[in-house]
């Protein structure tokens, strides 16, 4: 199935959600590099104020009609990219990440199954410890239940922070494994 050339933007009164495509991600990175090379918006630790508007203009110039706005679209996507990059960096170079490596040919993280399973369990447990309103027993039980169920593993990170306690209680009370 072919990917659309431009993603859609859904607007509500509370948010504006843009579903980024792989091509748009690549374009965003290319536009960031272009701004960096131009040097106009460079600051010591990143970019100067106004860079989001400049990025929006460069994106529109390279993909007319894309409808990607500096705020909230680009700002949100850059935050997501930074988080994902930090996760990958920490897995390969961070402390207590023995067993992870980088496959330069396929451009991905590699590890033995046991290393992945341990990492997932630790990550789920760490995230559950941050959820307010759950007892320690609920957090431990949820950690076990989520880490052994692929569907729950996939859904858990997508649950909004404010809804996690309610979702965890639902999972614990359900008949799911």
N, C-alpha and C positions, 0 to 999 in steps of 0.2 A: 504494500500500500504506500502511495506516495505522500510525503509530508507536505502540508500546505506551505506556500511561499511566505505567507504572513499569518501569524497567529491571531486569534480573536481576542478582543477585550470585552469583558463583561462588566457593566457598571451597575452599581446599586447605590442607594443613598449612603451606605456606610463604607464602601470600599470600591476600589477599581482594580480588578484582577486581570493580569495579562498572562496568557499561557505561552511561554517562550519556546521557540523552536531551536533546534541545533544550529540552523543557519543564522538565526538572530543572535544566539550566543556568540558564534564566531564573528559576526559583524560587530557586536559590542566590543569584543576584545580587540579587533582590528581598529575600531574607532578610538579606543583608549590608547592604543599604541600611537595612533596618529596624533592625538592631543599631546602625548608625552614627547614625541619627536618635535612638534611645533614649539613646545616649551612655554606657551603662553599661560597656561593654567597650572604650571608646576609649582609646588611648595615643597618644603623640606621633607614632610612625611606624607606625601600624596598630592592632592590637587587643591587649588585655590577655590574659593567660593565662585559660583557661576559655571563650574565645569559641567554640571548636569544639563544646563541649557545648551552649552556648546555640544555636548554629546548628543543631545536630542536633535540638534540641527544637523550634525554630521550623519547620524543614523538616517534621518529623513532624506538627506542628500543621496546617500548610498542605497536606500530602499524606500523610494517615494511611496507615500500612502501607508506606511507601516503603522502609523498612529502611536508609536512608542513615545511616551512622555518622560522627561527627566525625573519628575516627581509625579507619581509614585513608582512607575515602572522600572526605570534604570536604577534608581536608588535602591529599590527592593532587590532587584536582581544582583546588583553588586554585593549587597549584604549576604545574599545566599551563596554567591560564588566565593566570597571570603571565608564563610563558614565551611563550605565544602573543601576548599583548598587547605584550610587549617586542619581539618580532619585527616585528609590524605597525608599532609606533611607530618602530623603527629604520629600517624600509624607507621610511617617509614623511618622517621628520624627522632621521634619523641622518646621519653623515658618509658620503661616497662612495655615496650612494643616489640620485644624480641620475637623473631619468627616472621615478621612482615618484610616483604621486599617489593621491588618495583620491576615490572616487566617492560623494558624500554621498547621492545618491538610492538607490543599490543597496547602500551600506554595505560597500564592498570596495576593495581595492588595485587600481590600474590602472597599466599600463605597456605600452610597445611590446614586441613579441615579442623583439627583440634584447636589451632591458633585462632581461627575465625570464630569457632563456637565460644571459646573463652572470652574473646573480645566482645562478642555480642552480649553474652551474659553480664559482663562487667558494665557495658554501656547501658543496657536496660536497667540494671540495678542502680547505677549512678543517677540515671534520669528519674527513676521512681523515688529515690531519696529526696529529690527536690519537690515532689508533689506534696502540697499542703493538704491537711485534712484526712490523711490516711495513717492508720496505726503502723507500727514497725512490722507487725505480723502480716498485715495486708500488703505492705510493700514487698516483703520477702516472698509471700505466696504468689503475688502477681509477677514478680521477677521470674520465678520458676515457670509459671504457666505461659507467660508471653514468650520466654526464650525457647520453649519447645514447640511452639505453634507457629509455623511460617506465616499464616494469615495474620495473626496478631502481631508478629514481628513487623510485618509490612505496614499495618495500620497504626500501631502505637506512635511512631514519630509524627504522624500527621494530625494527631488529636491536639486541638488548641490547649494551651497550658491551663486555662480556667476550667476546662471540661475533663481533664485527666482523672481527677479523683472519682468523679461520677462514672466515667468510662471503666476505670479499673474495678470499681465495685460491681458494675454490670458483668464484666468478664469473670470476676471471682464467683459470682452467683449463677453464671450460666453453666450449661452442660458441656461447653467446649472443653477440650482436653486442657 
